[in-house]
Amino acid sequence: PTITNVSIKEGDIVEMIGTTFKGEKAKVLRIDKQKEEVVISLLGAAVSFPVTVKIDNIKVIRREDEEEDE
């Protein structure tokens, strides 16, 4: 997908779909639109650390603003 039609925001919960962490859920910390990368923090990890992945390796499963509505 091109960056123009990807609507990922900081704080979104995403699922990894194409990397070593396939199936893992993570929270978006930062987005670099020029490099088409996102920095995420894995939710299931014992130690929280940032991981940089390409945007096409993740899919958004929950928006931060949806959590607030519940």
C-alpha angles and dihedrals in degrees: 000000000000120000092246093068098038111097104191118149133190109271095030118135111234138182122225111238107169115026142067088285094056111165094016120126122227143172121241111241102172139359126214105194095180093058093032090233135128130204111223138179116220111236096206096050120111089220119040112231133157119254123191116215137165115266092240090062094067140055127201113243100169134017122223092232091054090059091057092055094058 
